[in-house]
């Protein structure tokens, strides 16, 4: 189960995770530091079922994220075929890019890719890069809520897009976190991946 949302005064969203692989274990860590630019956090490891931490190499991180993207794409494609009639508000592309540019300036990242997929309507894929790993991880809930806003009282409906995926990379282009969701059809959900415990952006149970 994951909850996403801003810390103050915003709706949280709880949804069942799409489990990707054994290496994609969802854990939470609290750390301190200025900006989170130390590269050591990238290699501090993920905890597997309470056992010893496993250090995620650069190659493993790239492989894990390719797996995440492939399974997310398969999920939104399947749901588009099963429930084609459901409609989403779809934040206009120009407004999405404007909000992304504002977030980039505020949270010190570079936008590397914006791709708007169309399983039925729009499903953005956004890739960003930064040297401020921890600071960005902590900002992801606010960034995602800005780019995929919610309306209405229900946590199970009212999100702008039928699918959303945001990948964050370090300055060398190696991924260090990934968040994604799929909203069309029954049982909407999503998940998160990070290459160390400290870099998970959302609370998970």
The 8 nearest C-alpha neighbors of each residue, nearest first, counted from 0:
[[1, 15, 204, 14, 203, 16, 13, 2],
 [2, 0, 203, 13, 14, 202, 204, 3],
 [3, 1, 13, 12, 202, 11, 201, 203],
 [2, 4, 12, 11, 201, 140, 1, 13],
 [5, 3, 11, 140, 10, 9, 12, 6],
 [4, 6, 9, 141, 7, 140, 11, 3],
 [5, 7, 4, 9, 8, 141, 140, 11],
 [8, 6, 5, 9, 4, 10, 11, 141],
 [7, 9, 6, 10, 5, 4, 11, 141],
 [10, 8, 5, 7, 4, 11, 6, 144],
 [11, 9, 4, 12, 8, 5, 154, 149],
 [12, 10, 4, 3, 2, 9, 13, 5],
 [11, 13, 2, 3, 154, 4, 14, 10],
 [12, 14, 2, 1, 0, 3, 11, 15],
 [15, 13, 188, 0, 1, 16, 189, 12],
 [14, 16, 0, 188, 189, 17, 1, 13],
 [17, 15, 190, 189, 18, 0, 188, 14],
 [16, 18, 190, 189, 19, 15, 188, 71],
 [19, 17, 16, 20, 23, 190, 21, 24],
 [18, 20, 17, 67, 23, 66, 21, 70],
 [21, 19, 23, 22, 18, 63, 24, 66],
 [20, 22, 23, 24, 19, 18, 47, 63],
 [21, 23, 20, 24, 47, 63, 45, 19],
 [22, 24, 20, 21, 192, 19, 25, 193],
 [25, 23, 22, 26, 47, 21, 46, 45],
 [26, 24, 23, 203, 192, 27, 191, 199],
 [25, 27, 196, 24, 199, 203, 28, 46],
 [26, 28, 196, 199, 197, 202, 25, 29],
 [29, 27, 197, 196, 30, 26, 199, 198],
 [28, 30, 197, 27, 31, 196, 198, 199],
 [31, 29, 28, 197, 32, 133, 35, 198],
 [30, 32, 29, 33, 35, 133, 34, 134],
 [33, 31, 35, 34, 30, 133, 36, 134],
 [32, 34, 35, 31, 36, 134, 133, 131],
 [33, 35, 134, 131, 36, 32, 133, 132],
 [34, 36, 133, 131, 132, 134, 33, 32],
 [35, 37, 131, 130, 34, 132, 38, 133],
 [38, 36, 39, 35, 40, 132, 131, 41],
 [37, 39, 40, 41, 36, 42, 132, 35],
 [38, 40, 41, 37, 42, 43, 36, 35],
 [41, 39, 43, 42, 38, 37, 195, 197],
 [42, 40, 39, 38, 43, 195, 194, 175],
 [41, 43, 40, 39, 44, 54, 55, 195],
 [44, 42, 40, 195, 41, 54, 39, 45],
 [45, 43, 54, 195, 53, 52, 42, 55],
 [44, 46, 195, 196, 52, 53, 47, 54],
 [47, 45, 52, 49, 51, 50, 48, 53],
 [46, 48, 50, 49, 24, 45, 52, 51],
 [49, 47, 50, 46, 24, 51, 26, 52],
 [48, 50, 47, 46, 51, 52, 45, 26],
 [51, 49, 47, 48, 46, 52, 53, 45],
 [52, 50, 46, 53, 47, 49, 45, 48],
 [51, 53, 46, 45, 44, 54, 50, 47],
 [54, 52, 44, 45, 55, 46, 51, 47],
 [53, 55, 44, 42, 56, 43, 52, 45],
 [56, 54, 194, 59, 44, 60, 53, 42],
 [57, 55, 59, 58, 60, 54, 42, 194],
 [56, 58, 60, 59, 61, 173, 55, 174],
 [57, 59, 61, 56, 60, 62, 55, 173],
 [60, 58, 62, 56, 61, 57, 55, 63],
 [61, 59, 57, 63, 62, 58, 55, 56],
 [60, 62, 58, 64, 59, 63, 174, 65],
 [61, 63, 59, 65, 60, 64, 58, 66],
 [64, 62, 66, 60, 65, 61, 59, 67],
 [63, 65, 67, 66, 61, 62, 68, 60],
 [64, 66, 62, 68, 67, 63, 69, 61],
 [65, 67, 63, 69, 64, 68, 70, 62],
 [68, 66, 64, 70, 65, 69, 71, 19],
 [67, 69, 71, 65, 66, 70, 72, 64],
 [70, 68, 66, 72, 71, 67, 65, 73],
 [69, 71, 73, 72, 67, 68, 74, 66],
 [70, 72, 74, 68, 73, 69, 67, 75],
 [73, 71, 69, 74, 70, 75, 68, 76],
 [72, 74, 70, 76, 71, 75, 77, 69],
 [75, 73, 71, 77, 72, 76, 70, 78],
 [74, 76, 78, 72, 77, 73, 181, 79],
 [77, 75, 79, 73, 74, 78, 118, 72],
 [78, 76, 74, 80, 79, 75, 73, 81],
 [77, 79, 81, 75, 80, 76, 183, 82],
 [80, 78, 76, 83, 77, 82, 81, 118],
 [81, 79, 78, 77, 82, 83, 76, 119],
 [80, 82, 78, 79, 83, 77, 184, 76],
 [81, 83, 184, 79, 84, 80, 78, 85],
 [84, 82, 79, 80, 85, 81, 119, 78],
 [85, 83, 82, 86, 79, 119, 81, 184],
 [86, 84, 83, 82, 183, 87, 184, 79],
 [85, 87, 84, 88, 120, 83, 161, 183],
 [86, 88, 89, 159, 160, 161, 85, 158],
 [87, 89, 159, 90, 160, 86, 158, 157],
 [90, 88, 159, 160, 87, 91, 121, 120],
 [89, 91, 159, 95, 88, 92, 94, 160],
 [92, 90, 94, 93, 89, 95, 96, 88],
 [93, 91, 95, 94, 96, 90, 115, 89],
 [94, 92, 96, 95, 91, 97, 90, 98],
 [93, 95, 97, 91, 96, 92, 98, 90],
 [96, 94, 92, 98, 93, 97, 146, 99],
 [97, 95, 99, 93, 94, 98, 100, 92],
 [98, 96, 94, 100, 99, 95, 93, 101],
 [97, 99, 101, 95, 100, 96, 94, 102],
 [98, 100, 96, 102, 97, 101, 103, 95],
 [99, 101, 103, 97, 102, 98, 96, 104],
 [102, 100, 98, 104, 103, 99, 105, 97],
 [101, 103, 105, 99, 104, 100, 106, 98],
 [104, 102, 108, 100, 106, 107, 101, 105],
 [103, 105, 101, 102, 107, 106, 100, 108],
 [104, 106, 102, 103, 107, 101, 108, 100],
 [105, 107, 103, 104, 102, 108, 135, 138],
 [108, 106, 103, 104, 105, 129, 109, 131],
 [109, 107, 129, 103, 128, 106, 127, 110],
 [108, 110, 128, 127, 103, 111, 129, 107],
 [109, 111, 127, 112, 126, 128, 108, 103],
 [112, 110, 127, 126, 109, 128, 113, 125],
 [113, 111, 126, 125, 110, 114, 127, 124],
 [112, 114, 125, 124, 115, 126, 123, 111],
 [115, 113, 124, 123, 116, 112, 125, 122],
 [114, 116, 123, 122, 121, 124, 117, 113],
 [117, 115, 122, 121, 123, 114, 118, 124],
 [116, 118, 121, 120, 119, 122, 115, 123],
 [117, 119, 76, 79, 120, 116, 75, 121],
 [120, 118, 117, 79, 83, 121, 161, 80],
 [119, 121, 117, 118, 122, 161, 87, 89],
 [122, 120, 117, 116, 115, 160, 123, 89],
 [121, 123, 162, 116, 163, 115, 160, 161],
 [124, 122, 115, 163, 114, 116, 125, 164],
 [125, 123, 164, 114, 113, 165, 115, 163],
 [124, 126, 113, 165, 112, 123, 166, 164],
 [127, 125, 166, 112, 111, 167, 165, 110],
 [126, 128, 110, 167, 111, 109, 168, 166],
 [129, 127, 168, 109, 169, 108, 167, 170],
 [128, 130, 108, 169, 131, 170, 109, 168],
 [129, 131, 36, 132, 170, 169, 128, 108],
 [132, 130, 36, 35, 34, 129, 134, 133],
 [131, 133, 35, 135, 134, 130, 36, 136],
 [134, 132, 35, 136, 135, 131, 198, 137],
 [135, 133, 34, 137, 35, 136, 131, 132],
 [134, 136, 138, 137, 132, 133, 131, 139],
 [137, 135, 200, 133, 139, 138, 134, 198],
 [136, 138, 134, 135, 200, 139, 133, 140],
 [137, 139, 135, 136, 141, 140, 142, 134],
 [138, 140, 142, 136, 141, 137, 143, 200],
 [141, 139, 143, 4, 142, 138, 5, 144],
 [140, 142, 144, 5, 139, 143, 138, 145],
 [143, 141, 139, 145, 140, 144, 138, 146],
 [142, 144, 146, 140, 145, 141, 147, 139],
 [143, 145, 148, 141, 147, 142, 146, 140],
 [144, 146, 142, 143, 148, 147, 141, 98],
 [145, 147, 143, 144, 148, 95, 142, 98],
 [148, 146, 144, 159, 143, 145, 158, 160],
 [149, 147, 144, 145, 159, 158, 146, 150],
 [148, 150, 158, 157, 159, 147, 151, 144],
 [151, 149, 157, 158, 148, 152, 159, 156],
 [150, 152, 157, 153, 149, 156, 154, 158],
 [151, 153, 154, 150, 157, 156, 10, 155],
 [154, 152, 155, 156, 151, 157, 150, 12],
 [153, 155, 12, 156, 152, 13, 11, 157],
 [156, 154, 153, 187, 157, 12, 182, 14],
 [157, 155, 153, 154, 158, 182, 151, 149],
 [156, 158, 150, 149, 151, 159, 153, 155],
 [159, 157, 149, 160, 156, 148, 147, 150],
 [158, 160, 89, 88, 147, 148, 87, 90],
 [161, 159, 162, 89, 158, 87, 122, 121],
 [162, 160, 182, 183, 181, 122, 87, 121],
 [163, 161, 181, 122, 160, 180, 182, 75],
 [162, 164, 123, 122, 180, 179, 124, 160],
 [165, 163, 179, 124, 178, 125, 123, 180],
 [164, 166, 125, 178, 177, 126, 124, 179],
 [167, 165, 177, 126, 176, 125, 127, 168],
 [166, 168, 127, 176, 128, 174, 126, 175],
 [169, 167, 174, 128, 173, 172, 175, 127],
 [168, 170, 129, 128, 171, 172, 173, 130],
 [169, 171, 172, 129, 130, 128, 168, 173],
 [172, 170, 169, 173, 168, 128, 174, 129],
 [171, 173, 168, 169, 170, 174, 128, 167],
 [172, 174, 168, 169, 171, 57, 61, 175],
 [175, 173, 168, 167, 176, 60, 61, 169],
 [174, 176, 194, 193, 168, 167, 173, 169],
 [177, 175, 193, 167, 192, 174, 166, 194],
 [176, 178, 166, 192, 191, 165, 167, 193],
 [179, 177, 191, 165, 164, 190, 192, 166],
 [178, 180, 164, 189, 163, 190, 165, 191],
 [189, 181, 179, 163, 162, 188, 190, 182],
 [180, 182, 162, 188, 187, 161, 189, 75],
 [183, 181, 187, 161, 162, 188, 180, 184],
 [184, 182, 161, 78, 181, 187, 85, 82],
 [183, 185, 82, 78, 182, 186, 187, 81],
 [186, 184, 187, 183, 182, 82, 78, 155],
 [185, 187, 188, 184, 182, 15, 155, 14],
 [188, 186, 182, 181, 185, 183, 184, 155],
 [189, 187, 14, 15, 181, 180, 16, 186],
 [180, 188, 190, 16, 179, 17, 181, 14],
 [191, 189, 16, 179, 17, 178, 180, 1],
 [190, 192, 178, 177, 179, 193, 25, 199],
 [191, 193, 177, 176, 23, 178, 199, 25],
 [194, 192, 176, 175, 199, 195, 198, 177],
 [193, 195, 175, 55, 60, 41, 176, 45],
 [196, 194, 44, 45, 197, 193, 198, 43],
 [195, 197, 45, 28, 198, 26, 27, 199],
 [198, 196, 28, 195, 199, 29, 27, 30],
 [197, 199, 196, 195, 136, 193, 200, 133],
 [198, 200, 193, 197, 201, 27, 196, 136],
 [199, 201, 136, 137, 139, 198, 140, 202],
 [202, 200, 199, 3, 203, 2, 1, 140],
 [201, 203, 2, 1, 27, 204, 200, 3],
 [204, 202, 1, 0, 201, 2, 25, 26],
 [203, 0, 1, 202, 26, 25, 2, 27]]
